[in-house]
Structure formats: C-alpha cells, structure tokens
Amino acid sequence: MSVPSSVTAVAPAPHPLRTLTRVCWFILGALFIFSGLIKLNDPVGTAYKLEEYFEVFAASVPSLAGFFLWFRGLSRTLSIVMSSLEVILGVALLLRWHLKVVLWALLALLVFFAFLTFYSAAFNKVTDCGCFGDFIKLKPWTSFFKDLFLLLLWTVVFLNQRFLRHAFVQGMVGIMVMTFASAIAIGIGVRALGHLPYFDFLPYKVGNDIGKLMKPSAQLRYKYIMEKGGKTEEFTTYPDSTWTYKSMVALNPEDAPKITDFRVWNDDGDYTPELLRGNKLVLIIQNTDKADRDRYDQINKLLDDAKESRRGITPLIITSASPAEFDVFRHNANFAVPFYYADATVLKSIIRSNPGFVLLKDGVVRGKYHYHDIPSIGKVEEKLQ
C-alpha cells in the first residue's frame, strides 16, 4: 500500500520593491519629524530665516514687495505653522493615516522647499536654508540635493503604495492620535517661542567661552591657488612673485574661530575686552520697536540689585538700535546703566529674546534669560559660584 508523499508549502518570495518601499517610507517620515522638531526647538531662529527669504524676494520682485513684506510680518506664526506641519505630516506618514492625502501634502512641502533651496544655491541669496536649524548647517547646493533625495524617496513611496496598505490607526482612534500629535508639536513650538530654545546650538550657549571661541583652536594652514602662463597650481607655501594670486583656501577650517563678528563699542571706543572680564549682567535689546515693554519694573529691579551684589556684578545694556532711537527708549524705561552697541545679527545669535539677559563670568556664558523668565538676583549669583 503506497503512502502519499508529504507536500511542503513554499511561501512566495517577497516582492523586491516591498523592502525598498518600506525603507523609503520610514526614512521620509523620520526626516520630516526630525526636521520639524529641530525648527520647533528654535522657532525664533526659523522666523529669522523666513524673514531673510521674504526680504530677498521683496528686493528681487519689487512689484510684489508689499506682498512679501506683509508675509515677513507673519514670520513667527509661519515658523510655528510650517515646522509643526512637518512633524504632523511625518507622524501621519509613519502611521499610514490617510496615506494618499498625506503624500500629496508632503509633495507640496517638498516642492516648496526645493524651490527655496534651488533659489538660494543658484542666486547665492540665502547662504543657509535653515533646513535643520542651527543643529546642522548645510550649504545651498547641499540643501537642494537633500531635497531632491527626499523627492526621490517620495516617488518610491507614492508609486508603491500597495505595499503600505495597512494603516496603523484609522477612524476615531486615528483622529485622536493625530490631534494629540498636532497638539504636542504646536505646544513645543509655542513654548520655545515664549522662552528660550530647549537646546542651544549657537556659539553663545551657556558654558561657552566667548573669548576662546574668537581665537583659532590651532594655527591655521592654507593652500594658495596661483596662476602663471595660463596654468593654475596649488602651493602650501607662498610662491615667488612670478605667480599671480587667485585665491586662498584653509586646510584646517575646523580650527578657525567659531565667533568672528563679536564686537561691542560705544562713543569711547571698543568695549569688547572689558566685557569679557569680570562678572557682567548684560541686558540685550536687539531693537526698540519690537522690544517687550511690559516688564520695565522687573528689569530695572534686577539691574539695581546687580549693582548692590557682593559678587561684583556690572550691569550694562547692549543694543543694535540707533543712538537716537535708543536714547528715547532708555529714558522711557528709566534704564540707568551704561549702554553699548553691537551688530544686530550678533545680538540675534546671542539670545532669542528681545529684551533678554546674558550673564558672563570672565567671558564665559553662565546664564541666559528670556524676558518671560527674569530671575531674582539670588538665582543670578548662584550661577557665578
């Protein structure tokens, strides 16, 4: 009597595009979330970048200057909205919630970002797109090719949606999850807007020594691009006078000074060396027209308390406003401390608050305070121990 042979079922081989599609899907969603969170960490910095774009567009298209300058006034709102949208769409993509609609929304954002980065690169108008805030600095062409890479990921995912049919959330549960994700994203940005960034990636962060960062960490070495008789060559030492100089390139740019534009002055001259000595409580007022005017009493109390501190704290003001504008402002506010001037861009980099306090001990940043978080003199003195 014959015994039937056993038959082993063989699972069909996975489609070669399934794994590729899912890898692209995950990377695309994760990068959007990462990019949005980095911007929400510092929405004021993102707003500065948007302002720069709008100013460039206004100058490039004079007939629409009013339109772009109107948007410039909305830069902080747009900063929160666009950055939150990146996070929300990234979460929705990873959850495969209304996948087709989300993919079209992502395409709109990607095309918009690609246009901005191409414009920056092709016309050298904005040298840093701000794609990843101050955490990762990208050159214009690098930013543009990054956006092309994201568009490639999007294309793979869009053309192979059949491999992503299973939605992880849907119906009322999906609405609740996405509402929660939206609230978290917007909340992160709004809180950072009213205080200081959660993480400071700028050269003036707490703990940094400004004086040291103004100097190279090692001796800089260069190569010289020279030309003679239509021939171009590179030299590590400067050649004889028969060669014509074309350019000079640093061989160790990572050792260059991290701070190159910090300077503080008044009518008597350069105050920078003195600022970087001893204990200084600096009130930074970037400009007078947009400075918060509701906390004069708290600000003046801290400045007065600093004068009486046993820690030998010198209170002062640094502003980028014009002398005439600041003179009116300080009289209205009754600020009775010395004041100095600095470049507006430098002050925006030092602190994302107008006004805001910076505490220095021999040039080392010991504390930074938003005008919503003005400390007591006791808290300031603790930072100097």
C-alpha positions as CSV (number, residue, x, y, z in Angstrom):
1,M,0.0,0.0,0.0
2,S,1.6,3.3,-1.1
3,V,1.9,6.2,1.3
4,P,1.3,9.7,-0.1
5,S,4.4,11.8,0.0
6,S,4.1,14.9,2.2
7,V,4.0,18.3,0.4
8,T,5.7,21.3,2.0
9,A,4.1,24.6,1.2
10,V,6.6,27.2,0.0
11,A,5.9,30.8,0.9
12,P,6.0,33.1,-2.1
13,A,9.1,35.2,-2.4
14,P,8.6,38.8,-1.2
15,H,8.3,41.4,-3.9
16,P,11.7,43.1,-4.4
17,L,10.1,46.6,-4.1
18,R,8.4,45.8,-0.8
19,T,11.5,46.3,1.4
20,L,12.7,49.3,-0.6
21,T,9.4,51.0,-0.3
22,R,9.2,50.5,3.4
23,V,12.7,51.7,4.0
24,C,11.9,54.9,1.9
25,W,8.6,55.3,3.8
26,F,10.3,55.2,7.2
27,I,13.3,57.4,6.2
28,L,10.9,60.0,4.7
29,G,8.7,60.2,7.7
30,A,11.5,60.2,10.2
31,L,13.4,63.0,8.4
32,F,10.2,65.2,8.3
33,I,9.7,64.7,12.0
34,F,13.4,65.4,12.8
35,S,13.5,68.5,10.6
36,G,10.3,69.9,12.1
37,L,11.4,69.2,15.7
38,I,14.7,70.9,15.1
39,K,12.9,74.0,13.8
40,L,10.4,74.0,16.7
41,N,13.3,73.9,19.1
42,D,14.2,77.4,17.9
43,P,11.1,78.9,16.2
44,V,12.6,82.4,16.5
45,G,15.7,81.4,14.6
46,T,13.4,79.8,11.9
47,A,11.4,83.0,11.7
48,Y,14.7,85.0,11.2
49,K,15.4,82.7,8.2
50,L,11.9,83.2,6.8
51,E,12.3,87.0,7.2
52,E,15.6,86.8,5.2
53,Y,13.8,84.9,2.4
54,F,10.9,87.4,2.3
55,E,13.3,90.4,2.2
56,V,15.2,88.8,-0.7
57,F,12.0,88.1,-2.6
58,A,10.8,91.7,-2.0
59,A,14.1,93.0,-3.4
60,S,14.1,90.6,-6.3
61,V,10.4,91.3,-7.3
62,P,9.8,95.0,-6.5
63,S,6.2,94.8,-7.9
64,L,5.3,92.2,-5.2
65,A,7.4,93.8,-2.4
66,G,4.4,94.7,-0.4
67,F,3.1,91.2,-0.6
68,F,6.4,89.6,0.6
69,L,6.9,92.2,3.3
70,W,3.4,91.5,4.6
71,F,4.4,87.9,5.0
72,R,7.6,89.0,6.7
73,G,5.5,90.4,9.5
74,L,3.9,86.9,9.9
75,S,7.2,85.1,10.0
76,R,6.9,83.8,13.6
77,T,3.4,82.5,13.0
78,L,4.6,80.8,9.8
79,S,7.6,79.4,11.6
80,I,5.3,77.6,14.1
81,V,2.8,76.5,11.4
82,M,5.3,75.2,8.8
83,S,7.5,73.4,11.4
84,S,4.5,71.8,13.1
85,L,3.2,70.7,9.8
86,E,6.4,68.9,9.0
87,V,6.1,66.9,12.3
88,I,2.4,66.3,11.8
89,L,2.8,65.0,8.3
90,G,5.8,62.9,9.3
91,V,3.8,61.2,12.0
92,A,0.8,60.7,9.7
93,L,3.1,59.1,7.1
94,L,4.6,56.7,9.6
95,L,1.1,55.8,10.9
96,R,-0.1,55.5,7.3
97,W,-3.1,57.6,8.2
98,H,-4.9,58.8,5.1
99,L,-1.7,57.9,3.2
100,K,-2.6,59.2,-0.2
101,V,-3.7,62.7,1.1
102,V,-0.6,62.9,3.3
103,L,1.7,62.0,0.4
104,W,0.2,64.8,-1.7
105,A,0.7,67.3,1.2
106,L,4.3,66.2,1.6
107,L,4.9,66.7,-2.1
108,A,3.6,70.3,-1.8
109,L,6.1,70.9,1.0
110,L,9.0,69.2,-0.8
111,V,8.4,71.2,-4.0
112,F,8.3,74.4,-1.9
113,F,11.5,73.6,0.0
114,A,13.2,72.5,-3.3
115,F,12.3,75.9,-4.8
116,L,13.8,77.8,-1.9
117,T,17.0,75.8,-1.7
118,F,17.5,76.0,-5.5
119,Y,16.9,79.7,-5.4
120,S,19.4,80.1,-2.6
121,A,22.0,78.0,-4.4
122,A,21.5,79.4,-7.9
123,F,21.4,83.0,-7.0
124,N,23.5,82.9,-3.8
125,K,20.9,84.9,-1.9
126,V,20.4,83.0,1.3
127,T,23.6,81.1,2.2
128,D,21.9,78.7,4.7
129,C,18.4,77.4,4.2
130,G,17.8,76.6,7.8
131,C,16.5,73.2,6.9
132,F,17.8,71.7,10.2
133,G,18.1,75.0,12.1
134,D,21.5,75.7,13.7
135,F,22.0,72.0,14.5
136,I,23.2,71.0,11.1
137,K,24.5,73.8,8.7
138,L,24.0,72.9,5.1
139,K,25.4,74.8,2.1
140,P,22.8,75.8,-0.5
141,W,23.6,73.2,-3.1
142,T,23.8,70.5,-0.4
143,S,20.3,71.6,0.8
144,F,19.0,71.4,-2.7
145,F,20.3,67.9,-3.4
146,K,19.0,66.9,0.0
147,D,15.5,68.0,-1.2
148,L,16.0,66.0,-4.4
149,F,16.8,63.0,-2.4
150,L,13.6,63.4,-0.4
151,L,11.6,63.8,-3.6
152,L,13.2,60.5,-4.8
153,L,12.1,58.8,-1.6
154,W,8.6,60.3,-2.0
155,T,8.4,59.0,-5.6
156,V,9.3,55.4,-4.5
157,V,6.7,55.5,-1.7
158,F,4.0,57.1,-3.9
159,L,4.4,54.6,-6.8
160,N,4.4,51.6,-4.5
161,Q,1.6,52.5,-2.0
162,R,0.2,48.9,-2.4
163,F,2.9,47.7,-0.1
164,L,1.7,50.1,2.6
165,R,-2.0,49.3,2.6
166,H,-2.2,48.5,6.3
167,A,-2.9,51.7,8.3
168,F,-1.8,51.6,11.9
169,V,-4.5,54.0,13.0
170,Q,-7.8,54.9,11.4
171,G,-11.3,56.1,12.3
172,M,-11.8,57.9,15.6
173,V,-8.6,56.5,17.0
174,G,-6.7,57.9,14.1
175,I,-8.3,61.4,14.6
176,M,-7.4,61.2,18.4
177,V,-3.8,60.2,17.8
178,M,-3.2,62.9,15.1
179,T,-4.9,65.5,17.3
180,F,-2.6,64.6,20.1
181,A,0.5,64.7,17.8
182,S,-0.6,68.1,16.5
183,A,-1.1,69.5,20.0
184,I,2.4,68.2,21.1
185,A,4.1,69.7,18.0
186,I,2.4,73.1,18.2
187,G,2.9,73.2,22.0
188,I,6.7,72.5,21.7
189,G,7.0,75.4,19.3
190,V,4.8,77.9,21.2
191,R,6.6,77.3,24.4
192,A,10.0,77.8,22.8
193,L,8.7,81.0,21.2
194,G,7.8,82.4,24.6
195,H,11.0,81.3,26.3
196,L,14.4,80.2,25.0
197,P,15.3,77.2,22.8
198,Y,15.3,73.8,24.6
199,F,18.7,73.1,23.1
200,D,21.1,75.9,22.1
201,F,23.3,75.1,19.2
202,L,24.7,78.6,18.7
203,P,28.3,79.7,19.7
204,Y,26.9,81.8,22.6
205,K,25.3,78.9,24.5
206,V,25.7,78.5,28.3
207,G,29.1,77.2,29.1
208,N,30.9,78.6,26.1
209,D,33.9,80.9,26.5
210,I,33.4,83.7,24.0
211,G,37.0,84.9,24.2
212,K,38.3,81.4,23.4
213,L,35.9,81.0,20.5
214,M,37.1,84.2,19.0
215,K,40.5,82.7,18.5
216,P,41.6,79.7,16.4
217,S,41.9,76.4,18.2
218,A,45.1,75.7,16.3
219,Q,47.3,77.5,13.9
220,L,45.5,77.8,10.6
221,R,47.2,76.4,7.5
222,Y,46.4,77.4,3.9
223,K,46.9,76.4,0.3
224,Y,47.4,79.1,-2.3
225,I,45.8,78.9,-5.7
226,M,48.2,80.6,-8.1
227,E,48.4,81.1,-11.9
228,K,51.2,81.6,-14.4
229,G,51.2,81.4,-18.1
230,G,47.6,80.2,-18.2
231,K,48.5,77.3,-15.8
232,T,46.9,77.0,-12.3
233,E,48.7,75.3,-9.4
234,E,48.3,74.9,-5.7
235,F,51.0,75.7,-3.1
236,T,51.2,75.2,0.6
237,T,53.8,78.0,0.9
238,Y,53.5,81.3,-1.0
239,P,55.5,81.1,-4.3
240,D,57.7,83.7,-5.9
241,S,56.4,86.9,-7.4
242,T,56.2,85.4,-10.9
243,W,52.9,83.7,-9.9
244,T,49.6,85.6,-9.9
245,Y,47.4,85.1,-6.8
246,K,43.9,83.8,-7.4
247,S,42.6,82.5,-4.0
248,M,43.5,81.1,-0.6
249,V,41.8,78.0,1.0
250,A,42.1,76.9,4.6
251,L,43.4,73.4,5.0
252,N,42.0,73.0,8.6
253,P,38.9,75.2,8.6
254,E,37.6,73.2,11.6
255,D,40.2,75.1,13.7
256,A,39.1,78.5,12.6
257,P,37.5,80.9,15.2
258,K,33.8,79.9,15.8
259,I,33.0,83.5,16.6
260,T,34.2,86.1,14.1
261,D,31.9,89.1,14.3
262,F,31.5,89.8,18.1
263,R,32.4,93.4,18.9
264,V,30.9,95.8,21.4
265,W,31.6,99.5,21.4
266,N,30.4,103.0,22.5
267,D,31.5,106.6,21.7
268,D,34.7,106.0,23.7
269,G,35.8,103.0,21.5
270,D,35.9,99.2,21.7
271,Y,34.5,97.7,24.9
272,T,34.8,94.1,23.9
273,P,37.9,93.2,26.0
274,E,36.4,94.8,29.1
275,L,33.1,93.0,28.6
276,L,34.9,89.7,28.7
277,R,36.5,90.4,32.1
278,G,34.8,90.0,35.5
279,N,31.1,89.4,36.2
280,K,28.7,91.1,33.7
281,L,24.9,91.1,33.7
282,V,24.1,92.2,30.1
283,L,20.6,93.3,29.1
284,I,20.4,92.8,25.3
285,I,17.9,94.9,23.4
286,Q,18.0,94.0,19.8
287,N,15.8,96.8,18.6
288,T,13.4,99.2,20.3
289,D,10.3,98.9,18.1
290,K,9.7,95.2,18.8
291,A,11.1,95.1,22.4
292,D,8.7,93.9,25.1
293,R,7.6,96.9,27.2
294,D,5.6,95.2,29.9
295,R,8.5,94.3,32.2
296,Y,10.4,97.5,32.8
297,D,9.9,97.3,36.6
298,Q,11.3,93.7,36.8
299,I,14.2,94.5,34.5
300,N,15.1,97.7,36.5
301,K,14.9,95.8,39.8
302,L,17.3,93.2,38.6
303,L,19.7,95.8,37.2
304,D,19.5,97.7,40.5
305,D,20.0,94.5,42.6
306,A,23.1,93.7,40.4
307,K,24.7,97.0,41.3
308,E,24.4,96.1,45.0
309,S,25.5,92.5,44.7
310,R,28.5,91.3,46.7
311,R,29.6,89.3,43.6
312,G,30.8,92.5,41.9
313,I,28.3,92.3,39.1
314,T,28.5,95.1,36.5
315,P,25.1,95.6,34.8
316,L,25.0,97.1,31.3
317,I,23.0,97.2,28.1
318,I,24.0,96.2,24.6
319,T,21.7,97.2,21.7
320,S,21.7,97.4,17.9
321,A,19.3,100.3,17.8
322,S,20.4,103.6,16.5
323,P,21.6,106.1,19.2
324,A,18.6,108.4,18.7
325,E,16.1,105.5,19.0
326,F,17.8,104.0,22.0
327,D,18.1,107.3,23.8
328,V,14.3,107.8,23.7
329,F,13.7,104.2,24.7
330,R,16.1,104.1,27.7
331,H,14.5,107.3,29.1
332,N,11.0,105.9,28.8
333,A,12.2,102.7,30.5
334,N,14.3,104.6,33.1
335,F,17.3,102.4,32.4
336,A,20.2,103.9,34.5
337,V,23.1,101.7,33.5
338,P,25.9,102.1,30.8
339,F,24.9,101.1,27.3
340,Y,26.9,99.9,24.3
341,Y,26.3,98.9,20.7
342,A,26.7,95.7,18.7
343,D,25.7,94.3,15.3
344,A,22.0,93.3,15.1
345,T,22.8,89.8,13.7
346,V,25.2,89.1,16.5
347,L,22.6,90.0,19.1
348,K,20.0,87.8,17.5
349,S,22.5,84.9,17.7
350,I,23.4,85.6,21.3
351,I,19.8,85.3,22.6
352,R,16.4,84.7,21.1
353,S,14.7,87.2,23.3
354,N,14.1,91.0,23.0
355,P,15.0,92.1,25.6
356,G,16.9,89.3,27.2
357,F,19.6,88.9,29.9
358,V,23.0,87.2,29.4
359,L,25.3,86.5,32.4
360,L,29.0,86.5,31.8
361,K,31.9,85.5,34.1
362,D,35.3,86.3,32.5
363,G,33.7,85.9,29.1
364,V,32.1,82.5,29.9
365,V,28.3,82.4,29.4
366,R,26.9,81.4,32.8
367,G,23.2,82.1,32.1
368,K,20.7,83.3,29.6
369,Y,17.2,84.5,30.5
370,H,14.1,85.3,28.3
371,Y,12.1,88.4,29.4
372,H,9.4,85.9,30.4
373,D,11.8,84.3,32.9
374,I,13.6,87.2,34.6
375,P,15.4,85.7,37.6
376,S,16.0,87.1,41.1
377,I,19.5,88.4,41.9
378,G,19.9,85.3,44.1
379,K,19.5,83.0,41.1
380,V,21.9,85.1,39.2
381,E,24.5,84.9,42.0
382,E,24.2,81.2,42.2
383,K,25.4,80.9,38.6
384,L,28.6,82.8,39.5
385,Q,29.7,80.4,42.2
